[in-house]
Amino acid sequence: MRFDVVIVGGGAAGLSAALVLARARRRVMIVDAGNPRNGVSEHLHGYLTRDGESPTQLLAAGRKEVLEYGSEMTTGTAIRIERTDDGGFLVQTDATASLEARTVLVATGLRDELPNIAGLQDRWGVDVLHCPYCHGYEVRDSPIGVLGGGNRPFTIHQASLVRQWSEDVVFFPNRIELTGAERERLIARGIRIVEGDVAGVSVGDGRLDGVELASGQVIPRSVVFVGPRFVPRGDLLTDLGCEADENGWVVTDPAGSTSVPGAWAAGNVSDSPAQLITAAAAGSKAAIALNHYLLEQDIVRAVAIAAELQPSETGSNPRGVS
């Protein structure tokens, strides 16, 4: 069976696109590895009507909806997308036979690479966080730490930003050399700066309770924000030949179309700042553009068939009219 579209990634962006396309009566297959970026979080926030719900609940409801409209879904990891001679695509997975599609939409998200600091990975998504818009309200008025790392501009901005949610914010530059202007801005914002290399985070009674410096000093904190390095899971697209920028992010137009005709991207795979609700909107927008692309193919094909069926201008007159 040849699908109108194979969607790789069953998160908010992929499911949103599948919903729009299935309602447009397109043949849709979703390939999902079952490893969402926000899977470690207990709750999602900022998603209208779903605020406070678990990411698992959101995805379960989304899968139910798209399947009810006739989409198909398979669990597995897409390992390669190839272009076929007729302009379509062949999606190879590790769990099923290759899937033939007229178009593809990749919504595989990104990977968060945390600074190499002891304890961060174990507390990730619990009391080690990165997005104040996702979790700031829940930790309001808490003693907050912000750890410097590889993502320098993001981390310095983050320290100023989280100050909106608490008056007790400590910034640990952790080998980031602050300029005079940067230091002045942080201090004016009411942020305490603690110098020295960070050795790890301290945990007591099952909760984070401080940031430990290499000197052995522990600064009491109940939550830590950190700036990960955002790495797009875009190999499927770049291996296909899609254009990427100097940082490795796939280049798309506003609707998610890549430089390869028929290939789209939506969500964090091409937009690192995208929130959950933004990723869902991007999936919907890409789906509409993708459907219009398919529509044009359908019309061109119909015109060609109609032209073949018309009698030749130089042929005989079947009615014998002179």
C-alpha positions in Angstrom: 0.0 0.0 0.0 1.2 3.5 -0.8 0.4 6.2 1.7 -0.2 9.8 0.8 2.1 10.7 3.7 4.3 8.9 6.2 4.8 10.9 9.4 7.9 10.1 11.4 7.3 11.0 15.0 4.2 10.7 17.1 4.5 13.6 19.4 2.4 16.8 19.4 3.6 18.0 15.9 3.3 14.6 14.2 -0.2 13.8 15.7 -1.5 17.2 15.0 -0.4 16.8 11.3 -2.0 13.4 11.2 -5.3 14.7 12.5 -5.5 17.4 9.8 -4.5 15.0 7.0 -6.8 12.2 8.1 -9.7 14.5 8.3 -8.8 15.6 4.7 -9.2 11.9 3.8 -5.5 11.3 3.1 -3.9 7.9 3.7 -1.7 8.5 6.7 0.9 6.3 8.4 2.6 7.4 11.6 6.0 5.8 12.6 6.7 6.5 16.3 9.7 5.3 18.4 7.8 5.9 21.6 10.5 8.1 23.2 9.1 11.7 23.5 11.4 14.5 24.6 9.1 15.4 27.5 8.5 11.9 28.6 10.4 12.5 31.9 8.0 15.3 32.9 5.1 14.6 35.2 3.0 17.5 33.8 2.7 19.7 30.8 1.9 23.4 31.0 0.9 26.3 28.7 -1.3 24.0 26.5 -4.8 25.5 26.5 -7.4 23.1 28.0 -4.6 20.5 28.8 -2.6 22.5 31.4 -1.4 20.2 34.2 -2.1 17.0 32.3 0.7 14.5 31.9 2.4 14.2 28.5 1.4 10.6 28.4 -2.3 11.5 28.7 -2.0 14.1 25.9 -0.3 11.7 23.5 -2.8 8.9 24.3 -5.7 11.2 23.6 -4.1 12.3 20.4 -3.4 8.8 19.1 -7.0 7.9 19.8 -8.3 10.8 17.8 -6.1 10.2 14.7 -6.8 6.5 14.7 -10.5 7.1 14.8 -10.2 9.1 11.6 -8.5 6.3 9.8 -4.8 7.0 10.3 -2.5 4.0 10.8 0.3 3.9 13.3 3.3 1.6 13.8 5.8 1.5 16.7 9.4 1.6 15.5 12.3 3.8 14.5 12.7 5.2 11.0 16.3 4.6 10.0 16.3 6.0 6.5 14.2 7.9 3.9 15.0 7.4 0.3 13.7 9.1 -2.8 12.0 6.9 -5.4 12.2 7.2 -9.1 8.6 8.5 -9.4 9.3 11.4 -6.9 7.9 9.6 -3.9 9.6 8.2 -0.8 10.5 5.0 0.8 10.7 5.0 4.6 12.8 2.2 6.1 12.1 1.3 9.7 13.6 -1.2 12.2 10.3 -2.8 12.9 8.2 -3.1 9.7 8.7 -3.5 6.0 9.6 -0.3 4.1 6.7 2.1 3.7 6.0 3.8 0.4 4.7 7.4 0.5 4.0 10.2 -1.8 5.3 12.7 0.8 6.9 12.6 4.2 6.7 14.7 7.3 9.5 14.4 9.9 8.6 15.4 13.5 11.3 13.7 15.4 12.1 16.6 17.8 15.5 17.2 19.4 17.8 15.8 22.0 18.8 17.8 25.1 22.6 17.5 25.9 23.1 18.5 29.5 26.4 19.9 30.9 28.6 17.2 32.3 27.7 17.9 35.9 27.1 15.0 38.4 23.4 14.4 39.2 21.8 16.5 36.5 20.7 13.6 34.3 19.2 11.8 37.3 17.0 14.8 38.3 16.2 15.9 34.7 12.6 16.8 34.4 12.0 16.6 38.1 13.9 19.4 39.8 16.5 20.0 37.1 14.7 22.0 34.5 15.3 24.2 31.5 12.1 26.0 30.5 10.7 28.6 32.9 7.5 28.9 30.7 6.9 25.2 31.2 7.8 24.9 34.9 8.5 28.3 36.4 5.1 28.8 38.0 5.3 25.4 39.7 8.6 26.4 41.4 7.6 30.0 42.1 9.2 31.6 45.2 11.6 28.7 45.6 15.3 29.0 46.1 16.4 28.6 42.4 19.8 28.0 41.0 20.8 28.6 37.3 23.9 26.6 36.2 26.2 27.8 33.5 27.2 25.4 30.8 28.0 25.1 27.2 25.0 27.1 26.0 26.3 30.4 27.1 23.8 33.0 25.7 20.8 30.9 26.6 22.0 30.3 30.2 22.8 34.0 30.9 19.4 35.0 29.6 17.8 32.2 31.5 19.2 33.5 34.8 17.5 36.9 34.2 14.3 35.3 33.1 13.7 33.0 36.0 14.0 36.0 38.3 10.3 36.7 37.4 9.3 33.6 39.3 11.4 34.0 42.5 13.3 36.7 44.4 15.9 34.1 45.4 17.9 33.3 42.4 21.6 32.3 42.3 23.6 32.1 39.1 26.6 29.8 39.0 28.7 30.9 35.9 30.6 27.6 36.1 33.5 28.5 33.9 31.6 31.1 32.0 33.6 34.4 32.0 31.1 37.1 32.4 31.7 40.5 30.9 31.4 43.6 33.0 28.1 44.5 31.3 26.7 41.0 31.8 27.6 41.0 35.5 26.1 44.4 36.0 22.8 43.4 34.4 22.5 40.3 36.6 23.2 42.1 39.8 20.8 44.9 38.9 18.2 42.2 38.3 18.7 41.1 41.9 20.5 37.9 41.1 23.3 36.6 43.3 26.4 35.3 41.5 28.4 32.5 43.0 31.8 31.8 41.3 33.6 28.5 41.2 33.3 25.2 39.3 30.2 23.2 39.9 30.8 19.6 40.9 27.2 18.4 41.1 23.8 18.8 42.6 23.1 17.6 46.1 20.0 15.4 46.9 18.4 14.6 50.2 15.2 12.8 51.1 14.6 12.2 47.4 14.7 15.9 46.4 17.4 18.2 45.2 18.6 20.4 48.0 21.7 22.2 46.8 24.4 22.9 44.3 27.9 21.6 45.3 31.0 23.4 44.2 34.3 21.8 43.5 35.5 23.4 46.8 33.0 21.2 48.7 30.8 24.1 49.6 27.0 23.4 49.1 24.7 26.3 48.2 21.2 25.4 49.3 18.8 25.3 46.3 15.5 23.4 45.8 15.4 23.6 42.0 18.0 24.2 39.3 17.6 25.5 35.8 20.2 24.6 33.2 20.8 25.4 29.6 21.1 22.2 27.5 22.7 22.0 24.1 19.8 21.4 21.7 20.6 18.8 19.1 18.1 18.3 16.3 17.1 14.7 15.5 17.2 15.6 11.8 19.5 13.0 10.3 16.7 11.5 8.3 16.2 14.8 6.5 19.9 15.8 6.0 20.7 12.3 4.7 17.8 12.8 2.3 19.5 15.9 1.0 17.5 18.6 2.8 19.4 21.9 3.2 20.6 22.6 6.8 22.1 25.8 8.3 25.6 26.2 9.7 24.4 24.8 13.1 22.9 21.6 11.6 19.2 22.7 11.7 17.1 21.8 8.7 16.0 24.9 6.8 12.3 25.1 6.1 9.8 27.7 4.8 7.2 29.0 7.2 4.9 26.0 6.5 7.7 23.5 7.2 8.6 22.6 3.6 12.2 21.6 3.2 14.5 22.1 0.1 13.5 18.5 -1.0 10.1 18.6 -2.7 7.6 16.5 -0.9 9.5 16.5 2.4 8.3 18.5 5.4 9.5 19.1 9.0 7.6 20.3 12.0 8.2 20.9 15.7 11.5 20.8 17.5 13.4 19.0 14.7 13.6 22.4 12.9 12.5 24.8 15.6 14.4 24.5 19.0 12.3 27.1 20.9 9.0 25.6 20.0 6.8 24.9 23.0 4.4 21.9 23.0 1.5 24.0 21.8 3.7 25.6 19.1 4.9 22.3 17.9 1.2 21.1 17.6 0.4 24.3 15.6 3.4 23.7 13.3 2.2 20.2 12.6 -1.2 21.5 11.6 0.3 24.2 9.4 2.6 21.8 7.7 -0.3 19.3 7.1 -2.4 21.9 5.3 0.6 22.9 3.1 1.3 19.3 2.4 -2.3 18.6 1.5 -2.2 21.4 -1.0 1.0 19.9 -2.5 -0.8 16.6 -2.9 -3.8 18.4 -4.3 -1.7 19.9 -7.1 -0.3 16.5 -7.9 -3.8 15.1 -8.0 -5.0 17.8 -10.4 -2.0 17.5 -12.7 -2.5 13.7 -12.9 -6.3 14.1 -13.6 -5.6 16.6 -16.4 -3.1 14.2 -18.0 -5.5 11.3 -17.8 -8.4 13.4 -19.3 -6.1 14.5 -22.2 -5.3 10.9 -23.0 -9.0 10.0 -23.1 -10.0 12.9 -25.5 -10.4 11.9 -29.2 -7.6 13.1 -31.4 -8.3 16.3 -33.3 -7.2 14.6 -36.5 -9.1 11.3 -35.8 -12.5 10.2 -37.3 -15.8 11.7 -36.3 -17.7 9.0 -34.4 -21.1 10.7 -35.0 -20.6 11.2 -38.7 -21.5 14.9 -38.5 -20.1 17.0 -41.3 
